[in-house]
Amino acid sequence: MTTVIAARLRLGWPWLLLAVIALSAIVIPMAAGAQIADFGAALQAPGSGHLVGTDHSGYDLLVRTAQGLRISLVIAAICAVAATLLGVIVGVGSIAAGGWVDAVVMRVVDGVNALPHLVVGIVIAALWRGDPVAIILSISLTHWPSVARVVRAELLSNAEAGWVKSARLAGAGRWFVARNHLLPAVGGQALVAMIMLLPHAVWHESTLSFLGVGLSPDRASLGTLLGQARGDVMLGAWWTLAIPATALIVTALIFAAGGSIVRKQMQSPGGQVW
């Protein structure tokens, strides 16, 4: 019993922290209400009036960071889900079709995977600068090949399983087997892949916004806050960079820790996601 409880706690602490972070990103802006730029209070150091200081427009930096974190998390979640779905569809379809189709699809996957993700993401995001949909497309369309490879590898290991052979001997077609037998078998791997994509999506969204091809500066995200902080740091306002950067690093590390724990649990004998 003690071992089971300990295993649950080891798996649960990253998600508990993420729940706290996500809840803070929602509650803090709601509690603060609508903010109005106050240039007379710009770049105030952390203190009793503003816990972590203000930015160059006089906004409370804690509230702005919470708003930016909320937007970054939402975009990252959408990107991870979209990339995972696309990867699963390609991986399952490739195995189901088999033959030369599978070979061609894998060469396409290799080609896309060989492209520098950040450069391709910048090109796509720059075409519709400031549009959240462009950011989602730029991240999703560059991160699905890794999911497709994981799914295909898992399907190859299950394709010769006894229950799959029995279905084929009973007269089941390729797509029936893929839909009813192979697709459910990759659910766990797809979940792990999606979780592992979340920190990448957070970093890429922040990088695109930091480089000026992501969200517009009036929309608070971790990337836009970091981009605006470049000039503020030269004026000695170190907190405008330190607070959003800390939020970004901590969030990405917790996502990565949670994904690693889930992956180890899935790979262990009889492992399951609690």
Buried (B, 14 or more C-beta within 10 A) or exposed (E): EEEEEEBEEEBBBBBEBBEEBBEBBBEBBEEBEEBEEEEEBBBBEBEEEBEBBBBBBBBBBBBBBBBBBBBBBBBBBBBBBBBBBBBBBBBBBBBBBEEEEBEEBBEBBEEBBEEEBBEBBBEBBBEBBBBBEBBBBBBBBBBBBBBBBBBBEBBEEBBEEEEBEEBBEEEBEEEBBBBEBBBEBBEBBBBBBBBBBBBBBBBBBBBBBBBBBBBEBEBBBBBBBBBBBEEBEEEEBBBBBBBBBEBBEEBBEBBBBBBBBBBEBBEEEEBEBE
